[in-house]
Structure formats: structure tokens, C-alpha cells
Amino acid sequence: MRIGLRGYVKFFVENSVLLIIGTTIGLLWANSYFEQYSSVSDRLRFLINDIGMAFFFGIAAKEVFEAVLPGGPLDSVRKAAMPIIATMGGMIFPAVVLITGALLLSRNDLLKGWAIPCATDIAFSYMVARFAFGAKHPAIPFLLIIAIVDDALGLIILALFYPAGAINLLLFLLLLAGAVASAFMLKWLRAASFWPYILISGPLSWLGFYLGGFHPALALVPIVFIMPHAQRDVGMFEEVKGELTDALNRFEHWWENPVAVILGLFGLVNAGVPLTGIRAGTWLVLAGLFAGKPLGICLFCLIGRLAGLRLPARMRWKDIVVIGAAASIGFTVALFVSTVAFGSGENLDAVKTGSLLSCSGILLTIAVAKLLRVRSSVPEAGEG
């Protein structure tokens, strides 16, 4: 069966291929002609990280918002409780691992990177989980809930713990109030297109975050929550989403391809670290992701089970182990937090290298899945 151009584009977007290409080029370029790379990346970094990535986080916020709608994975306590508890473990334990390691090494200068291993890359985790479990396994939505809640908490962490400059709370609140009020006015006027929200409310919100001292890449998050939206969640990565005509889904459908390009450029301008940059920060980030993340998810699921919660039907405990391995791929968000936490220097290179190497979590997940033979068994409904 021949795959048309649209099929290739869809594959490239859903599997973050442009991000991988951009990251690879940036890494090779920086290790071949560092001064040239540094000159180009320094000029592009503000445009990509502070403006372009606002659309990436806007789409992430859209998935978080729709997850709580009827039919979404977070629309009831019964459905969401266990994976939410797993998410908490998958964020607390990586931070504890990094902090503990930094203190044991007497590297207090690395403590501000505590949030880096808390991240989970939705696209890569979803891709490898589908390979490990198959498309219809209940572990897939379970992992997606973890990634969505991880994103939601990650947005809060970025806003609260990683200000972009001196905080001016009054100016932030005034401009954000203007952005939110204009978005509600557009909604009251029944603006059906997403463009007025992006072009009118978006810049006001961006200025509020930027001048208020918060990272402006989060600017579209409050606007996304106000846009006209579907009444039900049809599920992440579903084909029908492209057919929905509400402003929020049209926003995602229009921007998903440009965001794939933005992510490619993000990888290009941020991934250029010297191969000699493997230091203590690198190992602490990887320890947080590869040890803290799976251990936290598994342990907190056990705590949830002892509290009376149950795993979804047809899921076994060994599936949780594989989910923990898949969630350990921090990559995109971990790389972003790295650039925010450490402005420059050796520590930045070290933690960015750890974020990049977290892609090896793909191989770890496949190895764990093969070892536990998750696809060779067909668990009975209700087991777990």
C-alpha cells in the first residue's frame, strides 16, 4: 500500500521526526564548528524558545484541558485516580534522586535542576509504548494520562519555580487580566476562529508573562482554556480530531505542522552541546529519569492499590514497570527546563546532555518489555 504525502507528514509530526533531525544537526554542528553554531543559535534562541515554543505549550495545554471534558481520561475520579497517583510518584522520585545525588556530591550548584527529570515527553513515550504494547492495550491511555498530568504540573512548575527575570506581579496580573478579558469578550461575541484569540489576547498574555518575569512560552496556556471547545474529548492522536470545527481543535489542527517545525528548530538551537559535556549533572538527570521515574510510578501505584484503587482491566503489574520505563523519556520538556534552569555554562551543557540521552529510554523500554514479555501474554479482564 502506497503512503501519500499526507501520510508521511502525519508520521513526521506524530513521531517528532523533525525534532530528532534538528537535534542531530545541532549536536553535529556544535561539535564540528562550535563558534559558528553558537553565533547562529544565540540569534535564534529567543525567537524559538520564548515565542515559538508558546504554540507547543499551547497545544500541550489544550490536551490537558480536553482530558477533563466528558469522555476524557480525567473526567472522573474513578478513571483518573490511579494514573494521577502514578504521576505524582513519577515526578517526586526523580526530583528526590537528583537533589540527593547533588547533595551527596556537594554540588549545590546543580540543585536548581531538580525539575528536569520530572518531565515526560508525550510523543516519544507514546510512540515506544505503542511499539511495546500494541495500539489497543489499556496501558496506552494509562501512560497518556501520566504524560498529560505531568505536562499540567510541569507548566505550574515552570511558572512558579523558574521565573525568566525579576518578578513584577502587578504588571503581570494587569496584562494577563487584559488578555483574559479580551478572550472572554471574543467568546461572548461568538468568535468562531482561533485567530482573534491568538492575535489579540495572545500578545497581551505574552507581554504579561515576559514583562512580569515569568517565562513567556507559557503565554497561550490561559488563552487556550477560554477558546470555544468541543463538548467531549475524542482522545489524543485520533483522526476525528481534524474534523472538529471548534476553535480549540482548529487551533491544534492548524498549528500541529508548524509546531513540528518549531520543535525541529528548538532541537537545533538547544541541543548543540560538546560531546565532552558529560559531567555530574548529566548522570544526575539520567539517574532521576531512569531510576527515579520508574521507581516512583511503580511505588505510588502500589500505594494506590493498598488504598483500594485498581488498575484498569487487562493491565498487570509488569505493564506498570514498562510504563515507568516509557515515561522516563524526558527529552523535549526536559531540554526546555534545562535551558530555563541554567542560563549558560558547563552545568547547562551537562544537564542538556542528560536530557538528550534520555532518548535512550526508548531502548530501555523495548528491552524491559521484551524481558517481561508484555505482548506475549493476554491478561484476563479485571486482573491487577
N, C-alpha and C positions, 0 to 999 in steps of 0.2 A: 504494500500500500504506500503510495507516494505521500509525502508530507509537504503541504504547501508553505508559502512564505509565512502566513499567519501562524501555522503550527510551530515553525522554527522560532518566531518572535515570542510566542507563548512559552516555549521551552526555555528560551534565554531569560525571560523575565521571571518565571516562577522558580527557576533554579539558580538565580543570581549569577549567571554566567558572565555578565559584563563586570560585575564586582570582582569576580575571580581574575578576569583578564586585566582589569585596571590595577588590581593589587599586584599581580605578577609583573606587569610592566613597571610599576613604581618601584618594586623591590629590585628588579634587574637594573633599572636606570640608576637608582641611588647607589648601587654597588659598582657601577661602571663609570658614571660621570656625576659624582655627588654634587659638585658645585653647580653644575648646570641644572640638575634635578631640583636642588634646593631653591635656586632662583625662580624656577617656574612654579614649583609647588607653593612657595611662600606668597606668590602673587595670586594664586587661585584659591588658597585655603579659606579665606574669609567668604568669598563668593559661594563656595561649595558647602563648607561646614556651617556657616551662620545663616545662609539664605536658602541654598538648595536643599539642605537636609530638613528644612522645615516641612517640606512636602512629604519626605519619608516618614517623619514623626506624625504628620497629619494623617497619613494612611494607617499607621500603626494605631493612632488614637481612634480612628474610625472602626477598626476591628474590635478594639476594647469596648467601644460604645455599643456596637451591634451585638456583642456577646451577651449583654444583659437584656436584650429585647426578647419577646416571646419566641420560643424555638431556638434560642441561643444557648450555648453551653453553660452560661452563668445565669439563666433565667429562674433558677430555683435553688434553694439551699441543698436539696437532696442531690442534684446533679453536680453541683459545684464544690461541695464541701471537701471531699477527699482531694481533688486536684489542687484546690486553693491551699489546703494544708501542706500538700507536697511542695507547692511553690514556695511557701514560707521557709520550709527546710532547705530548699534549693537556693535560697538567697542568703539565709542566715549562716549556714555552714561554710560556704565559700568565703564570706567576709571574715568569719572567725578564723579560718585556716590562714588567710593572708595576714590578718592582724597578728595572730600568734606567731607565725613564721617571722614577720618583721621584727617583733619584739625579741624573739629568741636570737635573731641575728644582730640585734641592736641597730636596726635600720629604721629609725623613727621617720626618716625622710620618705619611706615607702608607705606609711600608714594611710595617707590620703588616697591611695589607690584601692581602698577596701571594697569599693563598689564595682570595680572592673570585673571580677569573676562572678558577680551576681547575674550577669547578663546571659540571655539565651537568644541565639539567632533563629528566628522563626523559620526562615526559608530553608536554611541548611538542616536544621533539626527535623523539619517536616519531610524533606527530601530523603534523608537517610532512614527515618522511621518508616516511611512507605516502602523503602527497599528491604528493611529488616522484617517488617510485619506483614506487608501487603496492604493494599489500599483500603480494605474494608474492616480491618482489625480494630476493636474498640480502643486499643492503645493509641491510635492516631488522634481521635478527638481529645483523649485524656492529655496527651502531650501538647496539643494545641491550646488547651485551657491553661496549662502551666506556662506556655510561652506568652499567651495573651495577658495573664495576670502579672507575669514577670515584666512585660512591657509597661503595664499600667503603673506598677510600683517603681519601675525604672524611671519613668517620666517624673514621678514625685521626687525620687532621689536626686535626679539631675537639677530640678528646680530648687530644692531645699538645701542641698549639701554642696553643690558645685556652682556657685554664682560666677557670672562671667566678669564681674567687676565690682566696684563699690555699690552697695545696695542703696537705692533711692526708692523706698517703699511707697511714698506718697505719689511720686511721678508714675511709678509702675501701676498703681491702683487707678489713678486718674485716666491714663491712656487705655488701660485694659477695660475699664468701665465704659469708655467711649467705644471701644471695639465691640464689646458685648452688646451694648445698647444699639449700635448700628446694625449688628447681626439680627437682633430680635426685631428691629424695625423692618429690615428686609424680609424677614419671615412673616411679619404681620402684613406686609404689602404683598405677600404671596409670590415673592421672587422664586421662580422655579429653577433657575440656573444657579450653578455653584459659583459662577464668575463674579457676581456682585459681592459675595461673601469674601472671596479671595482678594479682590481688587480694592474693596472699600474697608471691610473690617480687618482683613489680614495685615495690611501695612500698619494700621493703628496698633494692633496687638504686637506686631514685630517691634515697633518703636518702643512700646511699653516694656517689653522684655529687655530690649537692648539698652535703653536709657535707664531702666530701673535696676540694671545689674544682673539680670537673670539671662540664661542662655537663650538667644533669640530663635534657635532651632525649634523651640517648643511653642512658637507663636501661634501656630494654627490649631493647637490642641483645644483651647476653649472655643474656637470658632466652629470646629468640626462638631462639637456636641450640640450646637444650636441649629445647624443646617437641617432643612427638611429631609426626612429619612423614611425608609421603609418601615412598615409596622411589625415585621418579623425578620428574624435573621435566617438567611437561607444557607449559611455555612461558608466558611473560608475556602477559597480556591474552587468554588463551584462555578460552572459555566453560566448558570442562570443569572449570576450577578451582573454580567454585562448587558442583560436585557432589562434590568430595572431602571426606571426613569426618574427616580427621586434624585434630588440634588447631591446627596451624600454619595450614592453609588455612582452617579455620573462623574463626580469628582475623582473617585478612585479609578474608574474605568478610563478617564481621560489622562490621568497623571501616572498610571502604573508604568507605561513605557518610558516617559521622561524621567521618572524616578529611577528606573533601571539604569539609565544613562548617568544620572546624578550619582548613583551608587558606584558606578564604574569610575567616575571621576573622583569620588570620595576615596576609593581604594588607591587610585593613582597618586593623589596628593598627600595621603596619610600613611601609606604602607611602606614608603621608602626609608627603611631603616638599615643601617650597616649590618652585615651578617655577623660582625663582631659584637653586636649589641645584646648577646645572650648573657645576662647577668642575674643577680639575685632577684630582681623584680620579675624577670621572665619566669623563673621557676616558681615564684610565689603565685603569680597569676595562674600558671598551669596547675599547680597543686590545688588552688582554690576551685578551679573548674573541674579537673579530672578526679579529684578526691572528694572535695567538699560538696560539689553539686550532687553527684550520685548518692553519696552517703546521707546527705541532708534529705533528699527526696525519699529514699528508702526508709530512713528512720522516722520521718514525720508521717509517712503512710502507715507505718506500724503503730505509731501513736494514735492516728486516726482510727485504725482498726480496733485498737483497745478501747477507744472511746465509743465504739458502737457503729462506726461508719463502715461501709462496704465498698469494695472495688466494683467497677462496672461488670456486668455479666460477661462471661467468657474471657475475663482477664485473670492471669495468675501472677504470683509474686515475682516470678522471674521476668515477666514483662516489665515490671516496675524497675528492675535493675537495668534493662535495656533502655527504658525511657530516661533513666538517670544519666546514662552514657550519652544519649542523643541530646539531652538538654545541656550537656557540658560544652557544646559548641557555642562559644560567645561571639566570636568574630566581629560582625558589623557593629553591634551596640557596644561590645567590649572595647573595640578600637576607638569608637567615638568617645566613650567615657575616659579612655586613656589620654586622648588629646585634650580633654577638658580638665582632667585632674592634674596633669603635668604639662606645663606650657612648653618646655623645651629641655634639652639636656640629655644626659645619659639615662636618667630614670625613665624619661619618656620613651626613648629607644628600647629600653629593656621591657617595659610593660606592653608596648605596642608589639614587640616581637612575641611576647606570650599570647597576646590576643590573636595574632596571625597564626601562630602554631596551634591554637585551639581548633583549627580546621582538621587537625589530625584526629579530633574526636569522631570524625566520620569513620575512620578506620577502626577506632576503638569500639564504636557502636556495632559495626559489622562483625568484629571479632567476638564481642560479648554475645551477640545474637546467635552466631554460629556455635559458640561454645555451649550456650544454654538451649540451643535448638528450638527457638521460639516458633519457627514456622513449621516444624515437623510435628508439632502437637496440636490437637484440636480440643481445647478445654471445653468442658461442659458448661452450659449456661448456669450462671449463679455461682460458679466456683470462685473462691477467693474471699 
